[in-house]
Amino acid sequence: MPDDAHYFIGIDVPDEYKEFLSKWQESLEPFVDYRKWVNMDDFHVTFRFLGGLANQELAQLKNKLTNLVGKPFQVEVKGIDFFGKEDQPRVMYAEVERNEAIFDLKQSVDDLLLDLGIEPEKRPYRPHITLAKKWRKGKLQIPKDVLERKILEQHHEFDFHISSIQLFQVHPDRVKKYEVIDTFSLE
């Protein structure tokens, strides 16, 4: 693996639910003006973006992740929300339930990263699945709650089982930008 590659730790959304989220995108696209819509194969929940890692750092990280302690759990995907300005949000995402299990797992990941000398992020963690990013122009014409209602009238909320976490490598020049390079089971 190249020394300049970038990585992150997260949860790969199961394929059958990627299809649901793709339908959400199709329903939302006429109402919002984003430059980039996330490829269905790239849907994930990020725990921590790591940036560039040397091969030795990557090997140490994989070793630590192999020993990660956590139990499988369910999360609910229950609507949409935004990051950024209310009238020109930079990111639109599917909202992932903020339950104790996901925060416990995130804390375990942060703890093992700290053992490797990687400081925790300062901003609060908001589990989500990015649907679109980079607002193009103009202003959001429909309030978030109305957009969310439109989605949930046509498509349902769903939940999925998390029994592992993944280490992803970022490929910015590919259509499928995020490659799972390793999976670590929760037991």
C-alpha positions in Angstrom: 0.0 0.0 0.0 1.4 3.4 -0.9 2.8 5.5 2.0 0.7 8.5 1.0 -2.6 6.7 1.1 -5.3 8.0 3.4 -7.4 5.8 5.7 -10.4 5.9 8.0 -12.2 3.5 10.4 -15.9 3.0 10.0 -18.8 0.8 9.4 -19.6 -0.4 5.9 -23.4 -0.2 5.4 -24.7 -3.7 4.3 -25.5 -3.9 0.6 -29.3 -4.3 0.9 -29.5 -1.0 2.9 -27.2 0.8 0.4 -30.1 0.2 -2.1 -32.6 1.9 0.4 -30.3 4.9 0.7 -29.8 5.2 -3.0 -33.6 5.5 -3.3 -33.6 8.2 -0.7 -31.0 10.1 -2.8 -33.2 9.8 -5.9 -36.2 11.2 -4.0 -34.2 14.1 -2.6 -32.2 15.1 -5.7 -35.0 17.3 -7.3 -35.2 19.4 -4.1 -31.6 20.1 -3.2 -28.6 21.4 -5.2 -25.5 19.4 -4.5 -22.4 18.9 -6.7 -21.5 15.5 -5.4 -23.8 12.6 -4.6 -22.1 9.8 -2.8 -21.9 6.6 -4.8 -24.1 3.9 -3.4 -21.1 1.6 -2.9 -19.4 4.2 -0.6 -22.2 4.5 2.0 -20.6 4.1 5.5 -20.6 5.4 9.0 -17.2 7.0 9.8 -15.7 6.6 13.3 -12.5 8.3 12.6 -10.7 9.8 9.6 -7.0 9.0 10.0 -5.3 10.7 7.0 -2.0 9.3 5.7 -0.4 6.4 7.5 3.0 4.8 6.8 3.0 1.0 6.3 4.4 0.5 9.9 1.6 2.6 11.4 -1.0 0.8 9.3 0.3 -2.6 10.6 0.2 -1.3 14.2 -3.3 0.0 13.7 -4.5 -3.4 12.3 -3.0 -5.2 15.2 -4.8 -3.0 17.7 -8.1 -3.3 15.8 -7.8 -7.1 15.8 -8.0 -6.9 19.6 -10.9 -4.4 19.7 -13.5 -5.3 22.2 -17.2 -4.6 21.4 -20.5 -6.4 21.0 -22.7 -6.6 17.9 -25.6 -4.2 18.0 -28.4 -2.6 15.9 -28.7 1.0 14.7 -31.6 2.7 13.2 -31.4 5.0 10.2 -34.2 7.4 10.8 -34.3 10.4 8.6 -32.1 13.2 7.1 -30.1 16.1 8.5 -27.5 18.5 7.4 -24.1 19.9 8.3 -23.5 23.6 7.6 -25.7 26.6 7.0 -29.4 26.0 7.3 -30.1 27.6 3.8 -26.9 26.2 2.1 -26.0 23.0 3.9 -22.6 21.7 2.8 -23.5 18.0 3.6 -26.8 16.1 3.6 -26.8 12.8 5.5 -29.0 10.0 6.7 -29.2 10.3 10.4 -28.0 7.3 12.4 -29.5 6.7 15.8 -27.3 8.0 18.6 -27.5 5.0 20.9 -25.1 3.9 23.7 -23.7 1.0 21.7 -22.4 3.1 18.8 -20.9 5.7 21.2 -19.2 2.9 23.3 -17.7 1.5 20.1 -16.5 4.9 19.0 -14.9 5.4 22.4 -13.1 2.1 22.1 -11.8 3.1 18.7 -10.6 6.5 20.1 -8.9 4.7 23.1 -6.9 2.4 20.8 -6.0 5.3 18.6 -4.8 7.2 21.6 -2.6 4.2 22.5 -1.0 4.7 19.0 -0.4 8.4 19.7 -3.4 9.7 17.6 -5.3 12.3 19.6 -9.1 12.2 19.7 -11.1 14.7 17.7 -12.4 17.8 19.5 -15.8 18.1 17.8 -18.7 16.0 19.1 -19.3 12.7 17.3 -22.5 12.6 15.1 -23.0 9.2 13.5 -24.3 9.6 10.0 -24.2 8.3 6.4 -23.3 11.0 3.9 -25.7 11.2 1.0 -24.5 14.4 -0.8 -22.0 17.2 -0.4 -20.8 20.5 -1.8 -23.8 22.7 -2.1 -23.9 24.2 -5.6 -25.8 27.5 -5.6 -28.9 29.2 -4.4 -30.7 28.5 -1.1 -32.5 25.5 0.3 -36.1 26.2 -0.6 -37.8 23.4 1.4 -37.3 23.1 5.2 -35.5 20.0 6.5 -38.6 18.5 8.2 -40.6 18.8 4.9 -37.9 17.0 3.0 -37.6 14.4 5.6 -41.4 13.8 5.5 -41.2 13.4 1.7 -38.6 10.7 2.1 -40.3 8.8 4.9 -43.7 8.9 3.0 -42.0 7.1 0.1 -39.4 5.1 1.9 -39.2 3.7 5.4 -36.8 4.1 8.2 -34.7 1.0 8.7 -32.2 -0.5 11.1 -29.3 -2.8 10.5 -27.0 -5.1 12.5 -23.4 -4.1 13.1 -21.1 -7.1 13.9 -17.8 -5.7 12.6 -16.0 -2.5 11.8 -13.8 -1.8 8.8 -10.6 -0.1 7.9 -11.0 1.8 4.6 -8.5 3.2 2.1 -9.5 6.4 0.3 -9.1 6.5 -3.5 -10.2 10.1 -4.5 -9.8 9.5 -8.2 -12.1 6.5 -8.4 -15.9 6.3 -8.7 -15.9 4.0 -5.7 -13.7 6.1 -3.5 -13.6 4.0 -0.3 -12.1 0.5 -0.3 -12.5 -1.8 2.6 -9.0 -3.2 3.2 -9.7 -5.1 6.4 -12.7 -6.1 8.6 -12.6 -6.6 12.4 -15.3 -8.6 14.1 -17.1 -7.5 17.2 -17.4 -10.3 19.8 
